[in-house]
Amino acid sequence: MTNDPKDVDVHVVYSSNERVIIGNGQSLFISHTGSVSTLVPNNSLLLSNVLVVPGITKKLISISQLTKDKNC
């Protein structure tokens, strides 16, 4: 997750009404989804299904999802 659509290489407007629930119970809307390939310089790591959530303050990555996607 990121709060800035410029962090995502290819993004599309998110059209569902699902939201992200954060630690204090607040729900935040998702504005876009996309993919990121520039997270690791000089590496071809592609992250898919990246959510753009304008209300978050830190970028987050799910290690569990990453290991499932990369069969690790």
C-alpha positions in Angstrom: 0.0 0.0 0.0 1.0 3.5 -0.7 -0.7 6.9 -0.3 0.6 8.3 -3.6 -0.5 7.1 -7.0 2.8 8.3 -8.5 4.5 5.5 -6.6 2.6 3.0 -8.7 4.0 2.3 -12.3 0.6 1.4 -13.8 -2.5 2.3 -12.0 -6.3 2.3 -12.5 -9.1 3.8 -10.6 -10.4 1.5 -8.0 -14.1 1.0 -8.6 -15.2 -1.3 -5.7 -16.4 0.0 -2.3 -14.0 -2.1 -0.2 -12.0 -0.2 2.3 -8.8 -0.7 4.3 -9.2 -1.0 8.1 -6.3 0.4 10.1 -5.1 -0.2 13.7 -7.4 2.3 15.3 -10.5 0.9 13.6 -10.8 3.7 11.0 -11.7 2.6 7.5 -9.9 4.3 4.6 -11.0 4.3 1.0 -8.8 2.9 -1.9 -8.4 5.3 -4.8 -6.4 3.1 -7.2 -4.8 -0.3 -7.7 -1.7 -1.1 -9.8 1.7 -2.6 -9.9 5.2 -1.5 -8.8 8.5 -2.6 -10.3 10.8 0.1 -8.9 10.7 -0.8 -5.2 14.1 -2.6 -5.4 16.7 -0.8 -7.6 18.4 -3.0 -10.2 16.1 -5.9 -9.6 13.1 -7.2 -11.5 10.8 -7.7 -8.5 7.2 -6.9 -9.6 4.6 -6.2 -7.0 1.0 -6.7 -8.2 -2.3 -5.5 -6.7 -0.7 -2.5 -4.9 -3.4 -0.4 -3.3 -3.3 3.4 -3.3 -4.9 4.5 0.0 -4.6 8.3 0.3 -5.3 8.2 4.1 -2.3 6.1 5.1 0.9 7.7 6.3 3.4 4.9 5.7 4.0 2.6 2.8 3.2 -1.0 3.7 4.0 -4.4 2.2 2.5 -7.7 3.0 5.3 -10.2 3.4 2.8 -13.0 3.5 1.3 -12.0 0.2 4.7 -11.4 -1.4 5.9 -15.0 -0.5 2.6 -16.5 -1.8 2.9 -14.5 -5.1 6.6 -15.5 -5.6 6.1 -19.1 -4.4 8.7 -18.7 -1.6 
